[in-house]
């Protein structure tokens, strides 16, 4: 939805929605936004939902309904959108359901962007997913309070991913490839709602990638987009010009490169 607001052609390969009012509303919102894909409505499932509670300090509590019978419908989703695409994005928390599209993307030469969050703590999971991934976004730990971004990077790059993105909430983001390592400092903003900040960061980095920007430009734009997201309630793609203006003002450190073991 964010990429569509920025004028990028994007599509969704998703679960079935319930043949219920929430499912019909969701499908229509996606269609109205111009998101490509097959939006299936099934009487056999109930459309999932999430309730978020946020406060001005940035704290967030969420209640998430994720029924296994809904997730199972990912295994019958139409994957034809991947053919001819420039990028596939997946979330690790959808479990093994993401393997089928990721393997197809690899076969077709389509780069995969994986949101791994704190999943890197599971060494077996990282070893299973990394060979299919080009860009991996992670956090230091579950609540993003640990100060070990370099340690996370030293797990991701040796595992085989090309680009490691380690977000650190108010402290910005560490972005690394085998040739570059950048620390992009986040701006000071009035936090209203942290919800979707990580997703907006992902969309911002993808926007820069799809437009051929260099690593620093992508990282700056992603941090700026995610920071602006925190100033409003609900997912919002701020105008490109406003996001770029903030991005250009961010402090960036170029760091010496080093690899670790784990």
N, C-alpha and C positions, 0 to 999 in steps of 0.2 A: 504493500500500500504506500509506503514511504517513497520507494523508487518510482512508482507511478506518478506520485505528486511532483517528482523532479523530472518527469518526462521520459523515464526509461521504460521501454517495453519489458514487461515482466509477467510471469505466470506462476501459478500455484499448483503443485502436485500434493493433494491433501487427502485426508480421511473423508469418509462419508459424513454428511451432516444429517441430523435427524429430520424427518418429515414433520417438523413442528414449527411453531411461529419463530423461534430463535434461529432455526436452520434456514428457513425461507428468508428471513431478514439478512442473515450473514451472506447467503448466496447472492442476494440482490445487491448488497453493498459492494461485493467483489466485482460483479458484472458492471455496476454503475461506474466503478473506478477504472474499468478497462483492464482488469487483471485477467490474463488468459488462463484457461484451464477448464476441466470438467468438474462441475460442482454437483456432486451426487447427493440426493436426498433419499434417505432410507427409513422406512417405518420400523426397522429392527433396532435402531440405535436412538439415543437421546443426545441432542446437540450439547457438547461439553461447554463449560463456562469457567471463568475465573473471577474471584472477588479480590480486589486489592485495597489495602488500607495503608495510606501513606501520611507522613507528617512533614513539617517544615525542616526537620533536621536531616531528612533524607532517609529516615528509617522506613522500612516497608514490610508488611506482612501480607501474605496472599494465601487464599484458599482455592485449591485447584482441583477441579473434577477432571480426571483422566481415566476413563473406563477402558479396560483392555479390549472390549469388543469393538470400540470405536477405533483404537489404534490398529487393531488387526485389519481394518479395511484399507490401510495403506498398502497392504500386500497385493491388492487387486487394482490399485490406482493406475491410470494410463500414464506411461512414462514417455510418450511420444514428444512431449515438449522439450525433452532434453536434447534431442537431435537437432542440431543447428543453433543451439544456445551458446552463449559465451561464458556462462558460469552457472554452477549448481550450488545452492546453499542448503545446508542440512543442520538440524539440531541433534546433539548427541543423546538427549533425554528421550528421544523417540525410539531408542533401543535398536535392536537388529533390523527393524523395519527400514532403516535408512541404508542398509547395505545394498539392497537391490538397485535403487537409483544411483548410488555412488559407483557401483561396479559398472553400470551401463555408461555413466558419464566418462569413466576412465577408458572404456572401450572405444568411445566416440571422440576421445581427446578433448573433453570438456573439463576445465579445471573445477575442483570442488573446494568450496569454502565451508569449513566445519566450525560451528559454535560448540566448543568443548567445555566451556565454563571450567568448573573444578574437576572435571572428569580425568584430568591428567594424573590425579592421585592414584588412579587404578592403572597400574603398569600394563596389565594384560589387555585392558580396553584400548589404551593408547597404541599398543603394538598391533592390535587388530585393525584399528581405523586409520592410522597414520599412512600406510602405503597407498591409500585411496585419496589422500588429501593434499591439496596444493597450499591452501591458506588456512591456518588454524587460529581461532580466537579463543582465548582462555582468560580466567581470572586467577588470582593468586590462591585464594581459598574461598569457601562457601560464602562468607560475608565480606570478602574483599578488604580484610583488615591486615593481612600478612604483608610484610615488606620483602617479598622474595621473588620479584618479577624476573630477575636474572636467572634464578634457579628454575623457574617454569620454562623460560626460554631455552635453557640448557637441557630440558627434557624434550621439547618440541622439535627443535632443529635436528638433533641427532637421530630422531625417530624417522625422519624422511620428509617432513613438510618443508615447503620452500620458504614460506613466510610465517613468522610467529607474531601474533598480536596479543599482548598481555595487558588487559585493562586494569587500572588501579583506582577506580572511582575518582575522588577529588584530586588524586595525585597524577592523573593523566594516563598515559599509555606507553609501554615499551614496545617498539616495533623493530623486528630483526629479520634479516635474511642472512645468508652465508657471507655476504659482502658488506652489509650495512647494519648499524645498530643505532636507533634513535630513541630518545626519551622526549615525548611531547607533553609539556605541562598543561594541565587543564586550567581554564580561566576561573576566576571567582564569580559565581553566579548565585542568585537567590533561588534556592531549591524549593520547588513546590511539590514535585512528584518525580521520583526516580524511575518509575515504571517505564519500560521500553527504552531506557537510555542505552542499554547494551545492544538492542536491536537497531536503534538509530545509528549507533557507532558502526555496526556491521554494514548497514545500508550506505552510510557515508563513505566507508572504505571501498565498497563495491562501486559506488558512483564514480569515484576517482579512477579506479581500475578500468572500468568500462570506457572511460574517456581518455585513457592513455596517460594519466598523470604519473609523475615519478613517486617514489615511495614516501618522501617527505610531504608532498602535496596531498597524497591520499590520507596520510596519518593526521595531518593538520585538520583536513576537512572532517574526518571521522570524529576526532575529539571535539571539534567545534559543534558538529551536529548533535552529538550525544549530550554535550553540556547544555545547549539551548533546549533540548528536549526536557531537561530537568526543571525548566522554568515555567512549564505549563502542565495542565492536566490532560492526560490522554496522548496517544501517539500523534506527533505533529512533525511534518517536514517543513522547517523554516525555509524561506526563499533562498535560492542559491547565492544570490549576491550578499545577503545578510550573513549567511553561513561562511562564505569565503572571506568576508571582511573580518569576522572574528578569527577565522583560521589563520589569516596572515599576521595577526597580532600575537599569536601564541609563542611562548618561549620553547625553543627546541635545542636539545643537547645532542651532539654527535659523539658517541661513545666508542672506546676501543672495543674491538671484537674479541670474544673469548668463548670457548666451549667448555662445558663441564660434562661429567658423567653421572649416571644415576643407576 
